[in-house]
Amino acid sequence: MTQIIVVDDDNTNSSLIKMLLELDGFSVQTCEDQAKATAAATPQTRAFVIDCHLARGRSGLDLLRAIRAGETEAQADTAVIITSGDYRQEDESMASGADVFLLKPYPPDALSATINDVLAKGGTHEQ
């Protein structure tokens, strides 16, 4: 089963995403911040779904950069999808190494389709 880590400080949002992704056959772990996501990451993690804005002024882009720098147990080229309600975050997200930027709100099936598409193209970020 494909292992996904969802990083979002909004418990309602992360629970909903987890449920939807699990219905589509993914194994999902939710984390509310970068420290928990870093601890949860393994070499078997295939993708991260990271909210751009986390609690206490933290940015999901910091986690993205840590993944790309090899500072987690996940492979540095693991697929990363950044989500945000602010379209102005797209350029920085992509420049930081995101595979995809999804503008919130997105249709419920868009996330699963996006993950499947990224994984079908090789499963990892092209460096």
N, C-alpha and C positions, 0 to 999 in steps of 0.2 A: 504494500500500500504506500502511495506517495506521501511523504512526510512534509507538512507545511507548518511554519510558525507564523502566527498572526500577532502583530505587535500594535496594540491600541490601548490607550488609557481609559477609554469609555467601555466599561464592562458590558453594557447592553449591546453596543455595536459589535464588540469582539465575540460575544456569545452568539449573536445572530449570524455573523460571518462563519463561525465555527460550525454551527448547525447546518447552514447551507452547503458549505464545502464537504462536510461529512456525508450529507445526503448524496453528493456527487462522487463519493468514493475516496475522498482524501482522509488521511490521518492528520488531525489538526491539534496543535498545542497553542494556547493563547498566553500571551505575556503582556504585562502592562507597561514595561519599561525596558530600556536597553540592557540593564544588568541581568534581568530575568531572561531576556531573549538570548543574551550571550551565554548564560549558563545552560539554557535549553538546547542550544545549537549542537549538532553532532555532524560527523562526516556524511551521515545518511539524510540530512536535511536537504530537500530538493528545491525548496522555495521559501521566501519570506514575503509576507504581505505586511507592509509597514505604513502606519499612519504618519504623515509628515509632522504633525504637531502632537507632542506628548506632554504629559503633566510637568508642572514646575518649570515651564519654559524650555523643556528639552526638545530636540529635533530628532525625528526619525532618520534624518539624513546623517546624523552622527553614527547611528547603527549601520546604515548603508556603507558609509566610508570605512567603518571598522571591519565589516564583512569583506569588502574589496581589498583591504590592507592585510587580510589574513589574520586578523586579531580575534577571530572566533574559531570554534572547532568545525564550523561549516566550511566547505570548500570556498575559496575566495571568489570563484566564478559561479556560485550558487545563484539561481534566478531570484531577482528582487523586483517586486511590484510596489511602488510608492503610491499612496492614496492621499488625497487632500481635497478640501472644499475650496481651495484657493488656486485658481489656474496659474497664478504668478509663480507657483512653486515648481512648475513643470521644467523649465530650463535648467534650474539648479539641480533638480532631481536627476535629470538625464545626464547632466555634466558630471554628477557625482557617481554615475555608474548604474543607475536604475535601468532595468530592461524595459519597463513600462511605467507610465504615469497614468493613473485613473482618477479622473475628476469626480468627486462626490457631488451629489448622489449618483450612483451608477445602477443600472438594472441588476436585479439579484443574480441572474445567470451570467452577467458580464465577467465577474471575477473568475469563476470556474473556467469559462471559455478562454480567458486571457491566460490563466495558468496553464491550461492544456496546450494552448498555442505556443507559449514560450518553451514549455518542456518538449513539445514536438519538434521544435527547431534546434534541438540539441540539449535541451534541459538546463543549460547554464548560460551565464552571461558571456558574450563574446568580448574578450579583452583586446 
